């Protein structure tokens, strides 16, 4: 079972492991969207995302990093 856009914490954990040198406070949504879709476990419709979901993923990533 792959990751869905709503799996914000799990996505944040994978992003943190995949991009350890990236500061999540300074990631733009275009890059974030691409990086999520490039995760090996990601399996959701690319059209089902939006600013709210990307913001939730970014906030979870920031919290995970702290």
Secondary structure, 3 states (H helix, E strand, C coil): CCECCCCHHHHHHHHHHHCCCCCHHHCCHHHHHHHHHHCCCECCCHHHCCHHHHHHHHHHHHHHHC
